Amino acid sequence: KQTCSNGLEEEEEDGDLDDEVDASRLERFMTDRRRARSLPAYPAELLDGGSSGPREKRVKFADSMGLTLASVKHFSSLEEPEIPNQVLSRHSRFPPQQQDLLADLCRTFTACLDTDRLVTCFPELRETERRVRELRVCLEKLSVTRCDVRGQIRVLSGGTGRQVGVRYTFNDWQSYVDAQALREAADPPDSVGDRFGFTVDTPPFAEPGSAVHFAVYLKTEEGEFWDNNGGLNYTLRYRGHPAT
């Protein structure tokens, strides 16, 4: 039996071996195909039976699932976009009350930007020269914007090692910050003292009624001198929008 059917048996074994190789290649192809993010891993190997000869390289585009794109669309900046009719119909059915609500929110926000701001809570600054002679330092001018407070300090001339600045707090003096004031341009010849300027950044939004308290100081080798509005401190308070 081996003599007569030896060749046939060898052909059957070779055929089974080829089937196992093809099955192994197919299994590897399907595994890599599921993992691929671009082109299939072994497209040509299954088509040509695993031939290893030189092939012409081609570039193919694929989607995120690794499938070959059917077509490529080139867009031009001059082309107007085409909006599907179903999108336009949904937009036309947008509830008008929601459109009104959005418009009201925009108006409220704009109004808050105009009215939620700091306002002064102390008398108008006057008699600068008298105050600077008495205190040696005094607040001369103040301007308030939505994001900061800018002031001008008058300091009596003379003294060494001068430090001029403003001490302010946002939490009723539970903590405070000292901001240095910088010397400004030359003063007029007939003015009393020197001018220093400072800037304090303030939060753009705050609870209505919250306040910023501050005082200006002069530190020299002779000691510290303060202008704190007669012991009351200078106060800026947030004025909230009536809707809040």
MILUMZA-803833 format. One line per 4 residues: their letters; for each residue x, y, z of N, C-alpha, C, O. Coordinates in Angstrom, 2 decimals. Example, Ala and Ser with C-alpha at 12.3 -4.5 7.8 and 13.67 -1.06 7.14 Angstrom:
BEGIN
AS	13.19/-5.69/7.80/12.30/-4.50/7.80/13.20/-3.30/7.80/14.24/-3.32/8.46 ~ 12.85/-2.25/7.08/13.67/-1.06/7.14/12.90/0.03/7.87/13.41/1.14/8.04;
This chain:
BEGIN
KQTC	0.83/-1.21/0.00/0.00/0.00/0.00/0.86/1.25/0.00/0.54/2.21/-0.69 ~ 1.94/1.25/0.75/2.83/2.40/0.76/3.51/2.58/-0.58/3.73/3.71/-1.03 ~ 3.85/1.42/-1.25/4.53/1.52/-2.53/3.58/2.08/-3.58/3.96/2.93/-4.38 ~ 2.34/1.60/-3.59/1.41/2.01/-4.64/0.86/3.42/-4.41/0.63/4.17/-5.36;
SNGL	0.67/3.75/-3.19/0.00/5.03/-2.93/0.91/6.05/-2.27/0.45/7.05/-1.71 ~ 2.20/5.79/-2.35/3.13/6.71/-1.69/3.07/8.11/-2.28/3.02/9.10/-1.55 ~ 3.06/8.18/-3.60/2.97/9.49/-4.25/1.67/10.19/-3.96/1.64/11.41/-3.76 ~ 0.56/9.43/-3.93/-0.74/10.04/-3.64/-0.80/10.57/-2.23/-1.33/11.65/-1.97;
EEEE	-0.23/9.77/-1.31/-0.23/10.22/0.08/0.62/11.47/0.24/0.25/12.37/0.99 ~ 1.76/11.55/-0.46/2.59/12.75/-0.36/1.86/13.97/-0.90/1.98/15.05/-0.34 ~ 1.07/13.81/-2.00/0.31/14.93/-2.54/-0.76/15.38/-1.56/-1.00/16.58/-1.43 ~ -1.41/14.41/-0.86/-2.42/14.80/0.13/-1.79/15.56/1.28/-2.37/16.52/1.79;
EDGD	-0.58/15.12/1.70/0.08/15.83/2.79/0.46/17.24/2.35/0.32/18.19/3.11 ~ 0.96/17.37/1.10/1.30/18.70/0.61/0.07/19.58/0.52/0.12/20.77/0.84 ~ -1.05/19.01/0.09/-2.28/19.78/0.01/-2.76/20.24/1.37/-3.21/21.37/1.52 ~ -2.65/19.36/2.38/-3.05/19.76/3.73/-2.15/20.86/4.25/-2.61/21.77/4.94;
LDDE	-0.86/20.77/3.93/0.08/21.80/4.39/-0.25/23.16/3.78/-0.19/24.18/4.46 ~ -0.60/23.17/2.48/-0.98/24.43/1.84/-2.24/25.00/2.47/-2.35/26.21/2.65 ~ -3.19/24.14/2.80/-4.42/24.63/3.43/-4.11/25.25/4.79/-4.70/26.27/5.15 ~ -3.20/24.65/5.54/-2.85/25.20/6.85/-2.16/26.55/6.71/-2.40/27.48/7.48;
VDAS	-1.28/26.66/5.68/-0.59/27.93/5.46/-1.58/29.02/5.07/-1.51/30.14/5.57 ~ -2.52/28.69/4.17/-3.52/29.67/3.76/-4.40/30.08/4.94/-4.72/31.26/5.10 ~ -4.78/29.11/5.77/-5.59/29.42/6.93/-4.84/30.32/7.90/-5.40/31.25/8.48 ~ -3.53/30.02/8.07/-2.73/30.87/8.96/-2.60/32.28/8.42/-2.70/33.25/9.17;
RLER	-2.38/32.40/7.09/-2.30/33.72/6.47/-3.63/34.46/6.60/-3.64/35.66/6.88 ~ -4.72/33.78/6.39/-6.02/34.42/6.49/-6.29/34.89/7.92/-6.84/35.97/8.13 ~ -5.89/34.07/8.90/-6.11/34.46/10.30/-5.28/35.69/10.65/-5.76/36.60/11.33 ~ -4.00/35.72/10.18/-3.17/36.89/10.45/-3.73/38.12/9.74/-3.70/39.22/10.28;
FMTD	-4.23/37.92/8.54/-4.79/39.04/7.79/-6.01/39.63/8.50/-6.14/40.85/8.59 ~ -6.91/38.77/9.00/-8.10/39.26/9.66/-7.74/39.95/10.98/-8.35/40.95/11.35 ~ -6.73/39.41/11.69/-6.32/40.04/12.94/-5.74/41.42/12.70/-6.12/42.39/13.36 ~ -4.83/41.50/11.73/-4.22/42.80/11.42/-5.24/43.75/10.79/-5.13/44.96/10.94;
RRRA	-6.22/43.18/10.08/-7.24/44.02/9.44/-8.09/44.74/10.49/-8.48/45.90/10.33 ~ -8.36/44.01/11.59/-9.15/44.62/12.65/-8.36/45.69/13.38/-8.93/46.65/13.89 ~ -7.03/45.53/13.43/-6.19/46.50/14.13/-5.78/47.67/13.25/-5.40/48.72/13.76 ~ -5.86/47.49/11.96/-5.32/48.52/11.05/-6.11/49.81/11.15/-7.34/49.79/11.28;
RSLP	-5.41/50.92/11.10/-6.05/52.22/11.06/-5.99/52.83/9.67/-6.54/53.90/9.42 ~ -5.30/52.14/8.74/-5.23/52.66/7.38/-5.59/51.55/6.40/-6.77/51.20/6.30 ~ -4.61/50.98/5.67/-4.88/49.96/4.67/-4.77/48.57/5.28/-4.13/48.42/6.33 ~ -5.36/47.56/4.67/-5.19/46.19/5.15/-3.72/45.80/5.18/-2.91/46.31/4.39;
AYPA	-3.39/44.90/6.10/-1.99/44.55/6.31/-1.43/43.68/5.20/-0.28/43.86/4.80 ~ -2.22/42.72/4.67/-1.71/41.78/3.67/-2.66/41.65/2.50/-3.11/40.54/2.22 ~ -2.98/42.72/1.80/-3.90/42.56/0.66/-3.29/41.81/-0.51/-3.94/40.97/-1.12 ~ -2.02/42.12/-0.81/-1.40/41.49/-1.98/-1.00/40.05/-1.70/-0.98/39.22/-2.61;
ELLD	-0.68/39.76/-0.43/-0.20/38.40/-0.12/-1.26/37.37/-0.37/-0.95/36.26/-0.81 ~ -2.52/37.70/-0.09/-3.59/36.74/-0.33/-3.94/36.65/-1.81/-4.40/35.60/-2.26 ~ -3.71/37.71/-2.56/-4.07/37.70/-3.98/-3.07/36.92/-4.82/-3.45/36.17/-5.71 ~ -1.78/37.10/-4.52/-0.78/36.46/-5.37/-0.20/35.19/-4.75/0.77/34.64/-5.26;
GGSS	-0.78/34.72/-3.65/-0.31/33.47/-3.09/0.99/33.60/-2.34/1.67/32.59/-2.15 ~ 1.36/34.80/-1.91/2.55/34.95/-1.09/3.82/35.13/-1.89/4.90/34.93/-1.34 ~ 3.75/35.49/-3.15/4.96/35.71/-3.93/5.73/36.87/-3.36/5.14/37.86/-2.93 ~ 7.03/36.78/-3.35/7.90/37.79/-2.73/8.64/38.62/-3.76/9.64/39.25/-3.42;
GPRE	8.19/38.66/-5.00/8.84/39.45/-6.03/8.60/40.93/-5.84/7.73/41.31/-5.05 ~ 9.33/41.77/-6.51/9.16/43.23/-6.39/7.81/43.67/-6.92/7.34/43.18/-7.95 ~ 7.18/44.60/-6.21/5.88/45.12/-6.60/5.94/46.63/-6.72/6.80/47.28/-6.11 ~ 5.05/47.17/-7.48/4.96/48.62/-7.61/4.20/49.18/-6.41/3.11/48.71/-6.08;
KRVK	4.77/50.19/-5.77/4.15/50.78/-4.59/3.11/51.81/-5.01/3.34/52.63/-5.90 ~ 1.96/51.73/-4.34/0.89/52.68/-4.61/0.41/53.26/-3.28/0.45/52.59/-2.25 ~ -0.04/54.51/-3.32/-0.54/55.19/-2.13/-2.06/55.18/-2.18/-2.66/55.58/-3.18 ~ -2.67/54.73/-1.10/-4.11/54.71/-1.00/-4.53/55.42/0.28/-3.85/55.35/1.30;
FADS	-5.66/56.12/0.21/-6.20/56.81/1.37/-7.24/55.92/2.02/-7.98/55.20/1.35 ~ -7.30/56.00/3.35/-8.23/55.17/4.09/-8.92/56.01/5.15/-8.40/57.05/5.57 ~ -10.10/55.55/5.57/-10.82/56.27/6.61/-10.34/55.82/7.98/-9.37/55.07/8.08 ~ -11.02/56.26/9.04/-10.58/55.94/10.39/-10.74/54.47/10.72/-10.11/53.99/11.67;
MGLT	-11.56/53.73/9.98/-11.73/52.30/10.21/-10.81/51.46/9.35/-10.85/50.23/9.41 ~ -9.97/52.11/8.55/-9.05/51.35/7.73/-9.61/50.97/6.38/-8.92/50.29/5.62 ~ -10.83/51.37/6.04/-11.44/51.04/4.76/-11.01/52.04/3.70/-10.86/53.23/3.97 ~ -10.82/51.53/2.49/-10.39/52.39/1.40/-11.49/53.38/1.05/-12.66/53.01/0.93;
LASV	-11.11/54.62/0.87/-12.09/55.63/0.53/-12.62/55.41/-0.88/-11.88/55.07/-1.80 ~ -13.92/55.63/-1.03/-14.53/55.44/-2.34/-14.21/56.60/-3.27/-14.02/56.41/-4.47 ~ -14.17/57.83/-2.71/-13.90/59.00/-3.54/-13.33/60.09/-2.64/-13.49/60.05/-1.42 ~ -12.69/61.07/-3.26/-12.10/62.20/-2.56/-12.72/63.46/-3.10/-12.76/63.67/-4.31;
KHFS	-13.22/64.33/-2.19/-13.88/65.56/-2.58/-12.96/66.73/-2.25/-12.52/66.87/-1.11 ~ -12.67/67.56/-3.22/-11.84/68.74/-3.02/-12.76/69.97/-2.93/-13.58/70.21/-3.81 ~ -12.59/70.74/-1.83/-13.42/71.91/-1.60/-12.64/73.18/-1.92/-11.42/73.24/-1.73 ~ -13.34/74.15/-2.39/-12.74/75.43/-2.70/-13.33/76.49/-1.78/-14.50/76.42/-1.40;
SLEE	-12.51/77.47/-1.41/-12.99/78.54/-0.54/-14.04/79.41/-1.23/-14.77/80.15/-0.57 ~ -14.11/79.34/-2.54/-15.08/80.14/-3.28/-16.44/79.47/-3.36/-17.43/80.13/-3.71 ~ -16.52/78.19/-3.04/-17.78/77.48/-3.12/-18.64/77.81/-1.91/-18.13/77.91/-0.79 ~ -19.93/77.97/-2.11/-20.85/78.19/-1.01/-21.29/76.83/-0.47/-21.58/75.92/-1.24;
PEIP	-21.34/76.69/0.85/-21.74/75.39/1.42/-23.19/75.08/1.12/-24.04/75.97/1.10 ~ -23.47/73.83/0.88/-24.83/73.37/0.63/-25.41/72.82/1.93/-24.90/71.84/2.46 ~ -26.45/73.44/2.42/-27.07/73.02/3.68/-28.25/72.13/3.33/-29.13/72.53/2.56 ~ -28.28/70.93/3.89/-29.39/70.02/3.59/-30.73/70.64/4.00/-30.82/71.43/4.94;
NQVL	-31.77/70.26/3.26/-33.10/70.80/3.53/-33.60/70.42/4.91/-34.30/71.20/5.55 ~ -33.24/69.21/5.38/-33.73/68.80/6.70/-33.13/69.66/7.81/-33.76/69.88/8.85 ~ -31.90/70.15/7.59/-31.29/71.03/8.59/-32.00/72.37/8.61/-32.27/72.92/9.68 ~ -32.31/72.90/7.43/-33.03/74.17/7.36/-34.42/74.07/7.97/-34.88/75.00/8.63;
SRHS	-35.08/72.94/7.76/-36.42/72.78/8.31/-36.37/72.70/9.83/-37.26/73.24/10.50 ~ -35.36/72.05/10.39/-35.23/71.99/11.85/-34.94/73.37/12.42/-35.46/73.74/13.48 ~ -34.12/74.14/11.71/-33.80/75.48/12.19/-35.05/76.37/12.19/-35.24/77.19/13.10 ~ -35.89/76.21/11.18/-37.10/77.02/11.11/-38.08/76.65/12.21/-38.91/77.47/12.61;
RFPP	-38.01/75.39/12.70/-38.91/74.95/13.77/-38.35/75.24/15.15/-38.95/74.83/16.15 ~ -37.20/75.97/15.24/-36.60/76.28/16.54/-37.59/77.11/17.35/-38.09/78.12/16.84 ~ -37.89/76.72/18.58/-38.93/77.42/19.36/-38.62/78.89/19.51/-37.52/79.24/19.94 ~ -39.54/79.78/19.18/-39.27/81.22/19.28/-39.03/81.66/20.72/-38.30/82.63/20.94;
QQQD	-39.64/80.96/21.71/-39.42/81.38/23.08/-37.97/81.18/23.51/-37.46/81.93/24.34 ~ -37.30/80.17/22.95/-35.89/79.98/23.27/-35.03/81.07/22.63/-34.04/81.51/23.21 ~ -35.41/81.51/21.44/-34.71/82.62/20.82/-34.85/83.89/21.65/-33.89/84.64/21.82 ~ -36.06/84.12/22.19/-36.28/85.29/23.04/-35.48/85.18/24.32/-34.94/86.17/24.81;
LLAD	-35.38/83.96/24.88/-34.61/83.77/26.11/-33.14/84.07/25.88/-32.49/84.70/26.71 ~ -32.61/83.61/24.74/-31.21/83.89/24.42/-30.97/85.39/24.26/-29.96/85.90/24.72 ~ -31.89/86.08/23.62/-31.75/87.53/23.45/-31.80/88.24/24.80/-31.07/89.20/25.02 ~ -32.66/87.77/25.71/-32.74/88.38/27.04/-31.45/88.17/27.82/-30.99/89.07/28.53;
LCRT	-30.88/86.99/27.70/-29.62/86.72/28.39/-28.51/87.63/27.87/-27.70/88.13/28.65 ~ -28.47/87.83/26.57/-27.45/88.72/26.00/-27.63/90.15/26.50/-26.65/90.81/26.84 ~ -28.87/90.62/26.54/-29.12/91.98/27.02/-28.76/92.11/28.50/-28.20/93.12/28.92 ~ -29.08/91.09/29.29/-28.76/91.14/30.71/-27.26/91.16/30.93/-26.76/91.91/31.77;
FTAC	-26.54/90.33/30.16/-25.09/90.30/30.31/-24.48/91.64/29.93/-23.56/92.13/30.60 ~ -24.97/92.24/28.84/-24.45/93.54/28.43/-24.74/94.60/29.48/-23.90/95.46/29.75 ~ -25.92/94.54/30.05/-26.26/95.51/31.09/-25.38/95.34/32.32/-25.00/96.32/32.96 ~ -25.06/94.09/32.66/-24.18/93.83/33.81/-22.80/94.40/33.57/-22.16/94.93/34.49;
LDTD	-22.33/94.30/32.34/-21.02/94.86/32.03/-21.01/96.37/32.24/-19.98/96.95/32.59 ~ -22.16/97.01/32.02/-22.23/98.47/32.14/-22.44/98.92/33.57/-22.02/100.02/33.94 ~ -23.09/98.09/34.41/-23.48/98.57/35.73/-22.78/97.87/36.87/-22.65/98.47/37.94 ~ -22.31/96.64/36.71/-21.60/95.96/37.79/-20.18/96.52/37.86/-19.28/96.02/37.20;
RLVT	-20.01/97.55/38.65/-18.71/98.17/38.71/-18.51/98.77/40.09/-19.44/98.85/40.89 ~ -17.29/99.18/40.38/-16.95/99.77/41.66/-17.30/101.25/41.66/-17.05/101.97/40.69 ~ -17.87/101.70/42.76/-18.17/103.11/42.94/-17.53/103.57/44.25/-17.41/102.80/45.19 ~ -17.14/104.83/44.28/-16.49/105.38/45.47/-17.51/105.63/46.57/-18.65/106.00/46.32;
CFPE	-17.06/105.40/47.80/-17.91/105.62/48.97/-17.23/106.58/49.94/-17.29/106.38/51.16 ~ -16.61/107.62/49.42/-15.95/108.63/50.26/-16.08/109.98/49.55/-16.30/110.03/48.34 ~ -15.93/111.06/50.29/-16.11/112.40/49.70/-15.08/112.68/48.62/-14.05/112.01/48.52 ~ -15.37/113.67/47.82/-14.46/114.07/46.76/-13.13/114.54/47.35/-13.10/115.22/48.38;
LRET	-12.05/114.17/46.68/-10.72/114.51/47.17/-10.43/115.99/46.90/-10.45/116.43/45.75 ~ -10.15/116.74/47.96/-9.90/118.16/47.84/-8.75/118.56/48.77/-8.28/117.76/49.58 ~ -8.31/119.83/48.62/-7.30/120.43/49.49/-6.07/119.52/49.62/-5.65/119.18/50.72 ~ -5.53/119.16/48.48/-4.40/118.23/48.48/-3.19/118.81/49.20/-2.53/118.12/49.98;
ERRV	-2.89/120.08/48.95/-1.69/120.67/49.54/-1.80/120.76/51.06/-0.82/120.52/51.76 ~ -2.96/121.10/51.57/-3.13/121.14/53.02/-2.99/119.75/53.62/-2.34/119.59/54.66 ~ -3.58/118.78/52.99/-3.54/117.42/53.53/-2.13/116.85/53.49/-1.72/116.15/54.41 ~ -1.38/117.13/52.42/-0.03/116.58/52.33/0.91/117.23/53.34/1.86/116.61/53.81;
RELR	0.64/118.50/53.68/1.46/119.15/54.70/1.17/118.57/56.08/2.06/118.44/56.92 ~ -0.08/118.22/56.31/-0.45/117.68/57.61/-0.04/116.22/57.77/0.46/115.81/58.82 ~ -0.25/115.43/56.71/-0.05/113.98/56.80/1.26/113.51/56.17/1.70/112.38/56.41 ~ 1.89/114.37/55.37/3.09/114.05/54.61/2.81/113.09/53.44/3.69/112.87/52.61;
VCLE	1.64/112.52/53.37/1.22/111.67/52.25/-0.30/111.74/52.17/-0.97/111.75/53.20 ~ -0.84/111.80/50.96/-2.29/111.82/50.83/-2.69/111.33/49.44/-1.91/111.40/48.49 ~ -3.91/110.81/49.36/-4.48/110.39/48.08/-4.97/111.62/47.34/-5.80/112.38/47.86 ~ -4.47/111.83/46.13/-4.80/113.04/45.37/-5.87/112.80/44.32/-6.80/113.59/44.21;
KLSV	-5.75/111.72/43.54/-6.71/111.42/42.48/-6.98/109.92/42.47/-6.17/109.12/42.95 ~ -8.14/109.56/41.90/-8.51/108.15/41.79/-9.41/107.98/40.58/-10.36/108.75/40.39 ~ -9.14/106.98/39.78/-9.98/106.62/38.64/-10.26/105.13/38.69/-9.37/104.32/38.95 ~ -11.51/104.77/38.45/-11.96/103.38/38.56/-12.41/102.90/37.20/-13.23/103.54/36.55;
TRCD	-11.87/101.77/36.76/-12.32/101.10/35.54/-12.90/99.74/35.92/-12.96/99.40/37.10 ~ -13.31/98.99/34.93/-13.91/97.70/35.23/-12.89/96.69/35.73/-13.25/95.76/36.46 ~ -11.64/96.84/35.37/-10.63/95.84/35.72/-9.59/96.33/36.71/-8.86/95.51/37.27 ~ -9.51/97.62/36.96/-8.49/98.10/37.88/-8.87/99.44/38.47/-9.82/100.10/38.05;
VRGQ	-8.08/99.83/39.48/-8.20/101.13/40.12/-6.85/101.81/40.02/-5.83/101.24/40.39 ~ -6.84/103.03/39.51/-5.60/103.77/39.34/-5.66/105.05/40.16/-6.65/105.79/40.13 ~ -4.59/105.29/40.90/-4.60/106.44/41.79/-3.30/107.22/41.73/-2.29/106.76/41.19 ~ -3.36/108.41/42.29/-2.20/109.29/42.36/-2.01/109.73/43.81/-2.96/110.17/44.46;
IRVL	-0.79/109.60/44.30/-0.46/109.91/45.68/0.47/111.13/45.69/1.41/111.20/44.90 ~ 0.19/112.07/46.59/1.08/113.21/46.76/1.89/112.99/48.04/1.33/112.69/49.09 ~ 3.20/113.14/47.94/4.11/112.90/49.06/4.92/114.17/49.29/5.39/114.79/48.34 ~ 5.08/114.54/50.55/5.86/115.72/50.88/7.33/115.47/50.54/7.88/114.41/50.85;
SGGT	7.96/116.43/49.91/9.35/116.28/49.48/10.27/116.18/50.69/9.95/116.65/51.79 ~ 11.41/115.54/50.47/12.39/115.39/51.54/12.35/113.99/52.12/11.42/113.22/51.88 ~ 13.38/113.68/52.89/13.48/112.36/53.50/14.25/111.40/52.62/14.35/111.60/51.41 ~ 14.78/110.37/53.23/15.56/109.36/52.52/14.91/107.99/52.69/14.17/107.74/53.64;
GRQV	15.22/107.12/51.73/14.69/105.76/51.80/13.17/105.71/51.74/12.55/104.94/52.46 ~ 12.58/106.53/50.89/11.12/106.61/50.84/10.53/105.39/50.11/11.04/104.95/49.08 ~ 9.47/104.87/50.67/8.66/103.84/50.04/7.21/104.32/50.04/6.63/104.59/51.10 ~ 6.65/104.43/48.86/5.28/104.93/48.72/4.44/103.83/48.09/4.88/103.16/47.15;
GVRY	3.22/103.64/48.61/2.37/102.60/48.04/0.96/102.65/48.58/0.57/103.61/49.25 ~ 0.21/101.61/48.28/-1.18/101.49/48.71/-1.38/100.10/49.30/-0.90/99.11/48.74 ~ -2.07/100.04/50.40/-2.42/98.76/51.04/-3.92/98.56/50.85/-4.72/99.43/51.20 ~ -4.31/97.39/50.29/-5.72/97.17/49.99/-6.13/95.76/50.37/-5.29/94.87/50.53;
TFND	-7.43/95.56/50.51/-7.99/94.27/50.88/-9.32/94.06/50.18/-10.05/95.01/49.90 ~ -9.63/92.79/49.89/-10.91/92.40/49.31/-11.80/91.68/50.31/-12.94/91.35/49.99 ~ -11.30/91.41/51.53/-12.05/90.61/52.50/-12.09/91.27/53.89/-11.95/90.59/54.91 ~ -12.27/92.59/53.92/-12.41/93.33/55.18/-11.20/93.11/56.09/-11.36/92.89/57.29;
WQSY	-10.02/93.17/55.52/-8.75/93.14/56.24/-8.43/91.80/56.90/-7.58/91.73/57.79 ~ -9.10/90.74/56.48/-8.65/89.42/56.91/-7.28/89.12/56.32/-6.48/88.39/56.91 ~ -7.02/89.68/55.17/-5.70/89.66/54.54/-5.59/90.91/53.69/-6.60/91.53/53.35 ~ -4.39/91.29/53.33/-4.19/92.51/52.56/-2.95/92.37/51.68/-2.15/91.45/51.86;
VDAQ	-2.82/93.30/50.75/-1.69/93.33/49.81/-1.16/94.74/49.75/-1.94/95.70/49.74 ~ 0.15/94.89/49.71/0.79/96.19/49.52/1.27/96.30/48.08/2.00/95.44/47.59 ~ 0.85/97.35/47.41/1.25/97.61/46.02/2.12/98.87/46.00/1.73/99.91/46.52 ~ 3.29/98.76/45.40/4.21/99.89/45.36/3.74/100.93/44.35/3.23/100.60/43.29;
ALRE	3.91/102.20/44.71/3.62/103.31/43.81/4.93/103.80/43.19/5.97/103.79/43.84 ~ 4.87/104.22/41.95/6.05/104.64/41.21/6.04/106.14/40.98/4.99/106.76/40.79 ~ 7.22/106.71/41.02/7.36/108.16/40.84/6.95/108.53/39.41/7.34/107.89/38.44 ~ 6.15/109.58/39.32/5.68/110.04/38.02/6.57/111.16/37.51/7.59/111.48/38.12;
AADP	6.19/111.74/36.38/7.00/112.78/35.74/7.17/113.97/36.68/6.49/114.08/37.70 ~ 8.09/114.86/36.30/8.39/116.02/37.14/7.15/116.86/37.38/6.34/117.08/36.48 ~ 7.02/117.31/38.61/5.85/118.09/39.00/6.04/119.56/38.62/7.17/120.01/38.42 ~ 4.96/120.30/38.52/5.07/121.74/38.27/5.89/122.42/39.38/5.87/121.97/40.52;
PDSV	6.61/123.47/39.05/7.48/124.12/40.05/6.73/124.62/41.28/7.30/124.64/42.37 ~ 5.48/125.03/41.12/4.75/125.61/42.25/3.98/124.57/43.06/3.29/124.93/44.02 ~ 4.09/123.30/42.72/3.34/122.27/43.44/4.07/121.88/44.72/5.29/122.05/44.83 ~ 3.32/121.36/45.66/3.88/120.93/46.94/4.02/119.41/46.91/3.05/118.68/46.71;
GDRF	5.23/118.94/47.12/5.46/117.50/47.19/5.68/116.85/45.83/5.70/117.52/44.79 ~ 5.83/115.53/45.88/6.06/114.72/44.68/4.86/113.82/44.43/4.11/113.48/45.35 ~ 4.69/113.45/43.17/3.55/112.61/42.79/4.01/111.19/42.48/5.04/110.98/41.84 ~ 3.22/110.22/42.96/3.45/108.82/42.70/2.14/108.21/42.19/1.05/108.63/42.59;
GFTV	2.25/107.24/41.30/1.08/106.59/40.75/1.06/105.11/41.08/2.11/104.49/41.21 ~ -0.14/104.54/41.21/-0.30/103.11/41.51/-1.47/102.55/40.73/-2.34/103.29/40.28 ~ -1.48/101.24/40.57/-2.57/100.50/39.91/-2.90/99.26/40.72/-2.00/98.52/41.11 ~ -4.16/99.04/40.98/-4.63/97.87/41.71/-5.61/97.12/40.81/-6.62/97.68/40.40;
DTPP	-5.30/95.88/40.51/-6.20/95.05/39.70/-7.37/94.58/40.56/-7.17/94.14/41.69 ~ -8.56/94.67/40.03/-9.76/94.25/40.75/-10.49/93.19/39.95/-10.42/93.18/38.72 ~ -11.21/92.28/40.63/-11.98/91.27/39.89/-13.11/91.90/39.10/-13.80/92.77/39.62 ~ -13.32/91.48/37.85/-14.37/92.09/37.02/-15.77/91.77/37.50/-16.70/92.54/37.23;
FAEP	-15.96/90.64/38.21/-17.27/90.27/38.73/-17.13/89.99/40.22/-16.15/89.39/40.67 ~ -18.11/90.42/40.98/-18.11/90.20/42.42/-19.54/90.24/42.91/-20.45/90.68/42.19 ~ -19.75/89.78/44.14/-21.07/89.83/44.73/-21.50/91.27/44.94/-20.70/92.08/45.41 ~ -22.73/91.61/44.61/-23.21/92.98/44.87/-23.06/93.33/46.34/-23.44/92.56/47.22;
GSAV	-22.52/94.50/46.60/-22.31/94.94/47.97/-20.92/94.67/48.50/-20.53/95.24/49.52 ~ -20.15/93.81/47.85/-18.78/93.58/48.29/-17.95/94.82/48.03/-18.28/95.64/47.18 ~ -16.84/94.94/48.77/-16.11/96.21/48.76/-14.61/95.97/48.69/-14.11/94.88/48.98 ~ -13.92/97.02/48.29/-12.47/97.09/48.30/-12.09/98.24/49.22/-12.51/99.38/48.99;
HFAV	-11.31/97.96/50.26/-10.84/98.98/51.18/-9.35/99.18/50.97/-8.61/98.23/50.71 ~ -8.90/100.44/51.07/-7.47/100.70/50.89/-7.07/101.98/51.60/-7.91/102.80/51.99 ~ -5.77/102.12/51.77/-5.17/103.32/52.34/-3.80/103.48/51.70/-3.20/102.50/51.25 ~ -3.29/104.71/51.65/-1.98/104.98/51.05/-0.98/105.26/52.16/-1.35/105.74/53.24;
YLKT	0.29/104.97/51.91/1.30/105.10/52.95/2.60/105.67/52.39/2.86/105.66/51.19 ~ 3.39/106.18/53.33/4.75/106.63/53.07/5.63/106.08/54.17/5.37/106.30/55.35 ~ 6.67/105.35/53.79/7.60/104.77/54.75/8.99/105.38/54.52/9.53/105.34/53.41 ~ 9.53/105.96/55.59/10.85/106.56/55.52/11.66/106.10/56.73/11.17/105.34/57.56;
EEGE	12.88/106.58/56.82/13.70/106.27/57.98/13.14/106.93/59.24/13.47/106.51/60.35 ~ 12.31/107.94/59.09/11.72/108.61/60.24/10.47/107.90/60.75/10.02/108.17/61.86 ~ 9.92/106.97/59.95/8.72/106.25/60.38/7.74/106.07/59.24/8.07/106.30/58.08 ~ 6.51/105.63/59.58/5.44/105.40/58.62/4.38/106.48/58.75/4.04/106.91/59.85;
FWDN	3.87/106.92/57.60/2.83/107.94/57.56/1.72/107.42/56.65/1.97/106.85/55.59 ~ 0.45/107.64/57.10/-0.69/107.08/56.40/-1.74/108.13/56.10/-1.91/109.10/56.83 ~ -2.43/107.89/54.99/-3.67/108.60/54.69/-4.74/107.53/54.52/-4.82/106.87/53.48 ~ -5.56/107.37/55.55/-6.61/106.33/55.53/-8.00/106.93/55.68/-8.89/106.34/56.30;
NGGL	-8.18/108.12/55.11/-9.49/108.78/55.12/-9.96/109.02/56.56/-11.10/108.73/56.91 ~ -9.06/109.56/57.36/-9.44/109.88/58.74/-9.77/108.67/59.59/-10.61/108.76/60.48 ~ -9.12/107.54/59.31/-9.38/106.33/60.07/-10.51/105.48/59.54/-10.76/104.40/60.07 ~ -11.21/105.93/58.51/-12.33/105.17/57.94/-11.93/104.31/56.75/-12.70/103.45/56.31;
NYTL	-10.73/104.52/56.24/-10.25/103.86/55.02/-11.03/104.33/53.80/-12.19/104.74/53.89 ~ -10.38/104.27/52.68/-11.05/104.56/51.40/-11.75/103.29/50.94/-11.15/102.21/50.92 ~ -13.02/103.42/50.57/-13.83/102.25/50.24/-14.42/102.39/48.85/-14.95/103.44/48.48 ~ -14.33/101.31/48.08/-14.99/101.18/46.78/-15.94/100.00/46.89/-15.54/98.92/47.33;
RYRG	-17.18/100.19/46.49/-18.17/99.13/46.64/-18.76/98.77/45.27/-18.97/99.63/44.42 ~ -19.01/97.46/45.09/-19.60/97.00/43.83/-21.09/97.33/43.80/-21.83/97.00/44.72 ~ -21.49/97.98/42.74/-22.90/98.28/42.51/-23.44/97.26/41.53/-23.03/97.23/40.37 ~ -24.37/96.41/41.99/-24.88/95.32/41.17/-26.02/95.76/40.29/-26.64/96.79/40.52;
HPAT	-26.29/94.94/39.26/-27.43/95.18/38.36/-28.72/94.90/39.10/-28.79/93.95/39.87 ~ -29.77/95.71/38.89/-31.04/95.49/39.62/-31.59/94.09/39.44/-32.25/93.57/40.34 ~ -31.35/93.45/38.28/-31.90/92.12/38.06/-31.28/91.09/38.97/-31.87/90.03/39.18 ~ -30.09/91.38/39.55/-29.43/90.42/40.42/-29.90/90.56/41.86/-29.44/89.82/42.73;
